[in-house]
Structures are given as structure tokens and as C-alpha cells.
Amino acid sequence: GGRRGEEQQRDQVEVAPDIMPLELVDSCIGSKIWIVMRNEKEFVGVLRGFDEFVNMVLEDVTEYEETPDGIVVTKLDQ
């Protein structure tokens, strides 16, 4: 059984698109994206731009924060 699993995994890797992470981010400009931070926060907004450090400019942003009382949803102003 293990050999077949290795062959399937290798086939999946060969089919994966050859795209760099920054190209992937660039292809999302103008799209609504969901960002999950390392802390308890998440953001949903439209990606308008980014720099070489992947600092992002978002528009129409909603912040979701997990607190002891539940999830707090905040619509962020520009």
C-alpha cells in the first residue's frame, strides 16, 4: 500500500501550479480576501495593493475578533 500512496502524492505535486507566493497575492488584487492573523483576529476585505513585505491595503474591511464573550464583528472605516 505505501508505494501507491507515494505515487499519488507525487502526481499531485506535479499537477500543482507553478506560481510564486507574491504572484498569488498579486492575482488577488480587486478580490475579496480573508486574512487570518496569528492572534485572535481575522479580516475580510477587498485587496487593493501590497508591498514587498506583503503589507496589504484593504478596502471595505470587516474585523472578526474572538473574545471570551464570543466573536466581535467590527466594520472598519477607511
DRENKOL-246589 format. One record per residue: residue number from 0; residue in one letter; z, y, x of N, C-alpha, C in turn. Coordinates in pm, 1 decimal, padded with zeros to 6 digits. Example, Ala and Ser with C-alpha at 12.3 -4.5 7.8 and 13.67 -1.06 7.14 Angstrom:
BEGIN
<site pos="0" code="A" n_w="00780.0" n_v="-00569.0" n_u="01319.0" ca_w="00780.0" ca_v="-00450.0" ca_u="01230.0" c_w="00780.0" c_v="-00330.0" c_u="01320.0"/>
<site pos="1" code="S" n_w="00708.0" n_v="-00225.0" n_u="01285.0" ca_w="00714.0" ca_v="-00106.0" ca_u="01367.0" c_w="00787.0" c_v="00003.0" c_u="01290.0"/>
% end
This chain:
BEGIN
<site pos="0" code="G" n_w="00000.0" n_v="-00118.6" n_u="00074.2" ca_w="00000.0" ca_v="00000.0" ca_u="00000.0" c_w="00000.0" c_v="00126.7" c_u="00079.3"/>
<site pos="1" code="G" n_w="00066.6" n_v="00137.2" n_u="00197.0" ca_w="00077.9" ca_v="00264.2" ca_u="00267.2" c_w="-00055.2" c_v="00317.6" c_u="00316.2"/>
<site pos="2" code="R" n_w="-00142.7" n_v="00230.4" n_u="00358.1" ca_w="-00272.8" ca_v="00272.5" ca_u="00411.1" c_w="-00353.9" c_v="00346.9" c_u="00305.0"/>
<site pos="3" code="R" n_w="-00354.7" n_v="00295.6" n_u="00183.2" ca_w="-00430.2" ca_v="00360.0" ca_u="00075.6" c_w="-00376.3" c_v="00500.6" c_u="00048.9"/>
<site pos="4" code="G" n_w="-00244.3" n_v="00517.0" n_u="00048.8" ca_w="-00183.1" ca_v="00648.5" ca_u="00028.0" c_w="-00225.0" c_v="00746.6" c_u="00136.1"/>
<site pos="5" code="E" n_w="-00231.9" n_v="00699.2" n_u="00261.7" ca_w="-00274.3" ca_v="00785.5" ca_u="00372.7" c_w="-00418.7" c_v="00829.4" c_u="00353.0"/>
<site pos="6" code="E" n_w="-00505.4" n_v="00737.8" n_u="00307.5" ca_w="-00645.7" ca_v="00771.5" ca_u="00284.6" c_w="-00658.3" c_v="00875.7" c_u="00173.7"/>
<site pos="7" code="Q" n_w="-00581.8" n_v="00859.3" n_u="00067.2" ca_w="-00586.7" ca_v="00956.1" ca_u="-00043.1" c_w="-00538.9" c_v="01092.8" c_u="00004.1"/>
<site pos="8" code="Q" n_w="-00431.6" n_v="01096.1" n_u="00081.9" ca_w="-00378.7" ca_v="01223.2" ca_u="00130.7" c_w="-00482.0" c_v="01291.2" c_u="00221.3"/>
<site pos="9" code="R" n_w="-00546.3" n_v="01217.3" n_u="00308.6" ca_w="-00646.8" ca_v="01273.1" ca_u="00398.7" c_w="-00763.5" c_v="01330.3" c_u="00318.4"/>
<site pos="10" code="D" n_w="-00805.8" n_v="01259.8" n_u="00212.9" ca_w="-00914.7" ca_v="01307.9" ca_u="00128.9" c_w="-00877.3" c_v="01439.6" c_u="00061.7"/>
<site pos="11" code="Q" n_w="-00753.8" n_v="01452.4" n_u="00016.7" ca_w="-00710.3" ca_v="01575.7" ca_u="-00049.0" c_w="-00711.5" c_v="01692.4" c_u="00048.6"/>
<site pos="12" code="V" n_w="-00670.8" n_v="01670.1" n_u="00171.8" ca_w="-00670.5" ca_v="01776.4" ca_u="00271.8" c_w="-00813.0" c_v="01820.7" c_u="00301.7"/>
<site pos="13" code="E" n_w="-00906.7" n_v="01727.6" n_u="00312.7" ca_w="-01045.5" ca_v="01762.2" ca_u="00342.3" c_w="-01109.8" c_v="01842.2" c_u="00229.5"/>
<site pos="14" code="V" n_w="-01064.9" n_v="01823.0" n_u="00105.9" ca_w="-01121.8" ca_v="01892.6" ca_u="-00008.5" c_w="-01061.4" c_v="02032.3" c_u="-00023.6"/>
<site pos="15" code="A" n_w="-00942.4" n_v="02055.8" n_u="00034.9" ca_w="-00874.8" ca_v="02184.9" ca_u="00021.6" c_w="-00963.9" c_v="02296.7" c_u="00075.4"/>
<site pos="16" code="P" n_w="-00965.1" n_v="02412.2" n_u="00006.2" ca_w="-01049.7" ca_v="02523.1" ca_u="00051.1" c_w="-01003.1" c_v="02576.2" c_u="00186.1"/>
<site pos="17" code="D" n_w="-01097.5" n_v="02620.0" n_u="00266.0" ca_w="-01068.2" ca_v="02674.9" ca_u="00398.8" c_w="-01051.2" c_v="02825.9" c_u="00384.6"/>
<site pos="18" code="I" n_w="-00931.2" n_v="02867.9" n_u="00341.6" ca_w="-00906.0" ca_v="03009.4" ca_u="00318.6" c_w="-00774.6" c_v="03047.8" c_u="00385.5"/>
<site pos="19" code="M" n_w="-00774.0" n_v="03162.3" n_u="00451.5" ca_w="-00655.5" ca_v="03211.1" ca_u="00520.8" c_w="-00562.4" c_v="03277.8" c_u="00419.0"/>
<site pos="20" code="P" n_w="-00430.9" n_v="03279.1" n_u="00446.0" ca_w="-00336.8" ca_v="03338.7" ca_u="00350.7" c_w="-00369.7" c_v="03483.5" c_u="00312.5"/>
<site pos="21" code="L" n_w="-00408.2" n_v="03567.8" n_u="00408.9" ca_w="-00439.8" ca_v="03707.1" ca_u="00375.5" c_w="-00565.0" c_v="03716.1" c_u="00290.0"/>
<site pos="22" code="E" n_w="-00659.0" n_v="03625.0" n_u="00310.8" ca_w="-00778.8" ca_v="03622.0" ca_u="00225.6" c_w="-00739.8" c_v="03586.5" c_u="00082.5"/>
<site pos="23" code="L" n_w="-00645.4" n_v="03495.3" n_u="00068.2" ca_w="-00598.4" ca_v="03456.5" ca_u="-00064.1" c_w="-00533.3" c_v="03575.4" c_u="-00134.1"/>
<site pos="24" code="V" n_w="-00446.7" n_v="03648.1" n_u="-00062.4" ca_w="-00382.6" ca_v="03766.0" ca_u="-00120.2" c_w="-00489.3" c_v="03869.5" c_u="-00156.4"/>
<site pos="25" code="D" n_w="-00584.8" n_v="03892.1" n_u="-00067.2" ca_w="-00691.8" ca_v="03989.9" ca_u="-00092.8" c_w="-00771.7" c_v="03952.7" c_u="-00217.3"/>
<site pos="26" code="S" n_w="-00793.6" n_v="03823.9" n_u="-00239.0" ca_w="-00871.4" ca_v="03780.8" ca_u="-00355.0" c_w="-00795.2" c_v="03803.9" c_u="-00486.4"/>
<site pos="27" code="C" n_w="-00665.2" n_v="03832.1" n_u="-00477.3" ca_w="-00583.0" ca_v="03854.6" ca_u="-00597.2" c_w="-00573.8" c_v="04001.8" c_u="-00636.0"/>
<site pos="28" code="I" n_w="-00630.4" n_v="04092.5" n_u="-00556.6" ca_w="-00624.1" ca_v="04234.9" ca_u="-00590.6" c_w="-00687.0" c_v="04255.8" c_u="-00728.2"/>
<site pos="29" code="G" n_w="-00615.6" n_v="04327.8" n_u="-00813.6" ca_w="-00659.8" ca_v="04351.1" ca_u="-00950.2" c_w="-00610.6" c_v="04246.9" c_u="-01048.4"/>
<site pos="30" code="S" n_w="-00545.2" n_v="04142.4" n_u="-00997.7" ca_w="-00494.5" ca_v="04034.5" ca_u="-01083.5" c_w="-00344.3" c_v="04047.8" c_u="-01102.6"/>
<site pos="31" code="K" n_w="-00295.4" n_v="03994.5" n_u="-01214.0" ca_w="-00151.8" ca_v="03988.5" ca_u="-01236.7" c_w="-00096.7" c_v="03874.5" c_u="-01151.9"/>
<site pos="32" code="I" n_w="00008.4" n_v="03904.0" n_u="-01073.0" ca_w="00068.5" ca_v="03802.7" ca_u="-00987.0" c_w="00218.4" c_v="03793.7" c_u="-01015.8"/>
<site pos="33" code="W" n_w="00275.6" n_v="03683.6" n_u="-00976.8" ca_w="00418.2" ca_v="03656.7" ca_u="-00994.1" c_w="00475.9" c_v="03635.9" c_u="-00855.5"/>
<site pos="34" code="I" n_w="00574.1" n_v="03718.9" n_u="-00817.8" ca_w="00635.5" ca_v="03712.6" ca_u="-00685.4" c_w="00778.5" c_v="03662.1" c_u="-00700.0"/>
<site pos="35" code="V" n_w="00812.3" n_v="03557.5" n_u="-00626.2" ca_w="00946.9" ca_v="03500.7" ca_u="-00626.8" c_w="01012.4" c_v="03538.0" c_u="-00494.7"/>
<site pos="36" code="M" n_w="01119.8" n_v="03615.5" n_u="-00502.7" ca_w="01191.1" ca_v="03659.8" ca_u="-00383.2" c_w="01292.7" c_v="03554.0" c_u="-00340.3"/>
<site pos="37" code="R" n_w="01345.6" n_v="03569.9" n_u="-00220.7" ca_w="01447.0" ca_v="03475.2" ca_u="-00171.1" c_w="01580.3" c_v="03493.4" c_u="-00241.2"/>
<site pos="38" code="N" n_w="01605.2" n_v="03614.6" n_u="-00293.8" ca_w="01729.4" ca_v="03635.8" ca_u="-00368.2" c_w="01706.9" c_v="03591.7" c_u="-00512.5"/>
<site pos="39" code="E" n_w="01777.8" n_v="03645.2" n_u="-00605.0" ca_w="01769.3" ca_v="03600.9" ca_u="-00744.7" c_w="01667.0" c_v="03682.1" c_u="-00825.4"/>
<site pos="40" code="K" n_w="01571.5" n_v="03748.7" n_u="-00757.8" ca_w="01477.2" ca_v="03834.8" ca_u="-00828.4" c_w="01335.2" c_v="03779.7" c_u="-00826.4"/>
<site pos="41" code="E" n_w="01262.4" n_v="03812.2" n_u="-00933.0" ca_w="01120.0" ca_v="03780.2" ca_u="-00943.0" c_w="01051.2" c_v="03902.8" c_u="-01001.3"/>
<site pos="42" code="F" n_w="00925.6" n_v="03923.9" n_u="-00962.1" ca_w="00848.6" ca_v="04037.6" ca_u="-01010.6" c_w="00713.9" c_v="03988.7" c_u="-01062.7"/>
<site pos="43" code="V" n_w="00668.5" n_v="04047.6" n_u="-01171.9" ca_w="00534.4" ca_v="04022.3" ca_u="-01223.7" c_w="00466.0" c_v="04156.6" c_u="-01234.2"/>
<site pos="44" code="G" n_w="00345.8" n_v="04167.8" n_u="-01178.1" ca_w="00271.9" ca_v="04293.4" ca_u="-01184.6" c_w="00128.8" c_v="04273.8" c_u="-01137.3"/>
<site pos="45" code="V" n_w="00051.4" n_v="04380.4" n_u="-01148.7" ca_w="-00088.4" ca_v="04377.4" ca_u="-01105.1" c_w="-00094.4" c_v="04421.3" c_u="-00959.8"/>
<site pos="46" code="L" n_w="-00152.1" n_v="04337.3" n_u="-00873.9" ca_w="-00163.2" ca_v="04367.1" ca_u="-00731.6" c_w="-00270.1" c_v="04473.4" c_u="-00709.6"/>
<site pos="47" code="R" n_w="-00232.5" n_v="04586.6" n_u="-00651.5" ca_w="-00326.8" ca_v="04695.4" ca_u="-00623.8" c_w="-00363.5" c_v="04704.5" c_u="-00476.5"/>
<site pos="48" code="G" n_w="-00277.7" n_v="04652.6" n_u="-00387.8" ca_w="-00308.8" ca_v="04656.0" ca_u="-00244.7" c_w="-00195.9" c_v="04595.8" c_u="-00163.3"/>
<site pos="49" code="F" n_w="-00222.5" n_v="04582.3" n_u="-00032.1" ca_w="-00121.7" ca_v="04529.6" ca_u="00059.3" c_w="-00159.4" c_v="04569.6" c_u="00201.2"/>
<site pos="50" code="D" n_w="-00062.5" n_v="04561.3" n_u="00292.6" ca_w="-00090.3" ca_v="04594.0" ca_u="00433.0" c_w="-00082.9" c_v="04468.1" c_u="00519.2"/>
<site pos="51" code="E" n_w="-00093.5" n_v="04487.1" n_u="00650.8" ca_w="-00096.7" ca_v="04372.1" ca_u="00742.1" c_w="00034.9" c_v="04294.6" c_u="00744.7"/>
<site pos="52" code="F" n_w="00143.9" n_v="04356.4" n_u="00694.8" ca_w="00273.1" ca_v="04288.3" ca_u="00687.8" c_w="00295.2" c_v="04225.7" c_u="00549.7"/>
<site pos="53" code="V" n_w="00195.8" n_v="04234.2" n_u="00463.5" ca_w="00195.6" ca_v="04184.9" ca_u="00326.5" c_w="00299.3" c_v="04258.3" c_u="00239.9"/>
<site pos="54" code="N" n_w="00326.5" n_v="04385.6" n_u="00274.4" ca_w="00396.6" ca_v="04474.2" ca_u="00181.3" c_w="00296.9" c_v="04500.2" c_u="00070.2"/>
<site pos="55" code="M" n_w="00339.2" n_v="04485.2" n_u="-00053.4" ca_w="00245.4" ca_v="04492.3" ca_u="-00165.4" c_w="00266.9" c_v="04615.5" c_u="-00250.9"/>
<site pos="56" code="V" n_w="00157.5" n_v="04666.1" n_u="-00306.5" ca_w="00161.2" ca_v="04773.6" ca_u="-00404.9" c_w="00127.7" c_v="04709.0" c_u="-00539.0"/>
<site pos="57" code="L" n_w="00222.4" n_v="04718.6" n_u="-00632.6" ca_w="00205.4" ca_v="04658.4" ca_u="-00764.3" c_w="00206.8" c_v="04766.9" c_u="-00871.5"/>
<site pos="58" code="E" n_w="00139.4" n_v="04739.6" n_u="-00980.1" ca_w="00135.2" ca_v="04830.3" ca_u="-01094.3" c_w="00178.4" c_v="04752.0" c_u="-01217.6"/>
<site pos="59" code="D" n_w="00235.2" n_v="04823.4" n_u="-01315.0" ca_w="00276.3" ca_v="04760.3" ca_u="-01440.8" c_w="00372.5" c_v="04644.2" c_u="-01411.5"/>
<site pos="60" code="V" n_w="00484.7" n_v="04676.3" n_u="-01344.5" ca_w="00576.1" ca_v="04574.7" ca_u="-01290.6" c_w="00694.5" c_v="04548.1" c_u="-01383.8"/>
<site pos="61" code="T" n_w="00726.6" n_v="04420.7" n_u="-01399.3" ca_w="00846.7" ca_v="04376.8" ca_u="-01468.5" c_w="00929.7" c_v="04296.3" c_u="-01369.2"/>
<site pos="62" code="E" n_w="01059.6" n_v="04329.5" n_u="-01362.0" ca_w="01151.9" ca_v="04259.8" ca_u="-01272.6" c_w="01238.4" c_v="04164.9" c_u="-01355.0"/>
<site pos="63" code="Y" n_w="01256.1" n_v="04045.0" n_u="-01303.4" ca_w="01343.1" ca_v="03945.1" ca_u="-01365.7" c_w="01452.3" c_v="03912.1" c_u="-01265.1"/>
<site pos="64" code="E" n_w="01579.1" n_v="03928.9" n_u="-01306.3" ca_w="01691.0" ca_v="03902.5" ca_u="-01216.2" c_w="01788.2" c_v="03807.4" c_u="-01282.5"/>
<site pos="65" code="E" n_w="01821.0" n_v="03700.5" n_u="-01210.9" ca_w="01916.4" ca_v="03602.7" ca_u="-01262.3" c_w="02057.3" c_v="03651.1" c_u="-01230.6"/>
<site pos="66" code="T" n_w="02139.3" n_v="03665.8" n_u="-01333.2" ca_w="02277.9" ca_v="03709.3" ca_u="-01317.4" c_w="02368.9" c_v="03605.2" c_u="-01382.2"/>
<site pos="67" code="P" n_w="02498.9" n_v="03616.4" n_u="-01359.7" ca_w="02591.0" ca_v="03522.3" ca_u="-01424.4" c_w="02582.1" c_v="03526.4" c_u="-01577.2"/>
<site pos="68" code="D" n_w="02537.7" n_v="03640.4" n_u="-01632.3" ca_w="02527.0" ca_v="03655.3" ca_u="-01778.0" c_w="02390.4" c_v="03615.2" c_u="-01831.9"/>
<site pos="69" code="G" n_w="02301.3" n_v="03571.5" n_u="-01745.3" ca_w="02166.6" ca_v="03534.7" ca_u="-01788.2" c_w="02060.9" c_v="03614.2" c_u="-01712.0"/>
<site pos="70" code="I" n_w="01938.6" n_v="03608.5" n_u="-01761.6" ca_w="01827.8" ca_v="03676.7" ca_u="-01694.1" c_w="01813.9" c_v="03818.4" c_u="-01749.4"/>
<site pos="71" code="V" n_w="01813.9" n_v="03915.9" n_u="-01658.5" ca_w="01797.0" ca_v="04056.0" ca_u="-01695.6" c_w="01651.7" c_v="04093.2" c_u="-01669.7"/>
<site pos="72" code="V" n_w="01584.0" n_v="04145.7" n_u="-01771.5" ca_w="01443.4" ca_v="04185.7" ca_u="-01761.5" c_w="01437.7" c_v="04337.5" c_u="-01759.8"/>
<site pos="73" code="T" n_w="01372.5" n_v="04393.6" n_u="-01654.6" ca_w="01361.8" ca_v="04537.9" ca_u="-01640.2" c_w="01216.5" c_v="04576.0" c_u="-01618.7"/>
<site pos="74" code="K" n_w="01167.1" n_v="04667.0" n_u="-01702.8" ca_w="01031.3" ca_v="04720.9" ca_u="-01684.8" c_w="01045.7" c_v="04836.5" c_u="-01586.7"/>
<site pos="75" code="L" n_w="00976.2" n_v="04828.9" n_u="-01471.6" ca_w="00989.0" ca_v="04930.6" ca_u="-01366.4" c_w="00885.1" c_v="05040.8" c_u="-01384.7"/>
<site pos="76" code="D" n_w="00930.4" n_v="05164.9" n_u="-01368.6" ca_w="00838.8" ca_v="05279.5" ca_u="-01375.7" c_w="00776.8" c_v="05303.1" c_u="-01238.5"/>
<site pos="77" code="Q" n_w="00663.6" n_v="05371.2" n_u="-01238.7" ca_w="00593.1" ca_v="05399.3" ca_u="-01112.4" c_w="00668.2" c_v="05503.0" c_u="-01032.1"/>
% end
